[in-house]
């Protein structure tokens, strides 16, 4: 799945609107990572790392358990991180 696009010529990542435009132009709109929520305040929504890890667990669109979740800043800052589901990791080992 696609969750970011880097414009090599402009030396920057595309904004969400630009990214969706490119995917639409290429006929790849179904290949964008599913968006669970918009405008979630990560620091205010979770009290601990355990809360974030629990949020990362849940059903996926193509497997029984999702791999995790990606958090991305909505502002111009390049802040993003991925939280991998412990349940997914346990199932991968089996």
Wavefront OBJ file of the C-alpha trace (Angstrom):
o trace
v 0.000 0.000 0.000
v 1.085 3.584 -0.667
v 1.150 6.109 2.166
v 3.679 8.645 0.918
v 5.065 9.884 -2.402
v 8.365 11.717 -2.766
v 8.809 14.135 -5.672
v 12.450 13.657 -6.665
v 12.555 16.761 -8.861
v 11.079 19.061 -6.204
v 12.968 17.355 -3.332
v 9.859 17.087 -1.166
v 7.017 14.804 -0.191
v 3.660 15.432 -1.819
v 0.804 16.807 0.252
v -2.143 14.441 0.799
v -4.115 16.243 -1.927
v -1.229 15.991 -4.402
v -0.676 12.335 -3.484
v -4.322 11.434 -4.116
v -4.187 13.336 -7.419
v -1.182 11.349 -8.613
v -2.741 8.048 -7.552
v -5.968 8.987 -9.328
v -4.046 9.949 -12.472
v -2.218 6.603 -12.441
v -5.375 4.606 -11.651
v -3.920 3.495 -8.303
v -6.458 5.067 -5.928
v -7.240 1.596 -4.492
v -3.588 1.143 -3.527
v -3.516 3.900 -0.889
v -3.205 2.725 2.676
v -6.637 2.680 4.385
v -7.224 5.742 6.570
v -8.727 4.893 9.958
v -9.101 8.443 11.259
v -8.266 12.015 10.343
v -7.137 14.713 12.746
v -6.451 12.393 15.680
v -4.380 14.102 18.357
v -1.952 11.321 19.216
v -0.547 12.935 22.338
v -4.007 13.659 23.715
v -5.643 10.380 22.658
v -3.242 7.922 24.300
v -1.972 7.774 27.862
v 0.753 5.187 27.339
v 2.683 3.117 24.842
v 0.419 0.205 25.732
v -2.616 2.259 24.619
v -0.982 2.959 21.250
v -0.055 -0.715 20.804
v -3.632 -1.749 21.582
v -4.900 0.761 18.989
v -2.578 -0.846 16.408
v -4.422 -4.141 16.774
v -7.580 -4.854 14.848
v -8.972 -6.292 11.648
v -7.266 -5.632 8.335
v -8.809 -5.301 4.910
v -6.754 -8.177 3.510
v -5.690 -10.361 6.468
v -7.210 -11.385 9.765
v -5.027 -8.981 11.781
v -3.625 -5.697 10.568
v 0.115 -5.214 10.561
v -0.156 -1.966 12.483
v -0.965 1.696 11.972
v 0.919 4.664 10.553
v 0.579 8.053 12.217
v 1.324 11.069 10.032
v 1.325 14.752 10.902
v -1.239 16.737 8.931
v 0.841 19.911 8.991
v 3.835 20.615 6.789
v 6.146 18.917 9.265
v 7.569 15.577 8.193
v 6.575 13.645 11.280
v 5.368 10.086 10.924
v 5.800 6.786 12.685
v 4.461 3.268 12.446
v 3.240 1.162 15.339
v 3.400 -2.558 14.588
v 0.754 -4.753 16.178
v 2.127 -7.273 18.668
v -0.613 -9.691 17.586
v 0.569 -9.423 13.985
v 4.152 -10.115 15.054
v 3.072 -13.174 17.041
v 1.141 -14.560 14.061
v 4.102 -13.947 11.719
v 6.321 -16.175 13.893
v 3.893 -19.111 13.673
l 1 2 3 4 5 6 7 8 9 10 11 12 13 14 15 16 17 18 19 20 21 22 23 24 25 26 27 28 29 30 31 32 33 34 35 36 37 38 39 40 41 42 43 44 45 46 47 48 49 50 51 52 53 54 55 56 57 58 59 60 61 62 63 64 65 66 67 68 69 70 71 72 73 74 75 76 77 78 79 80 81 82 83 84 85 86 87 88 89 90 91 92 93 94
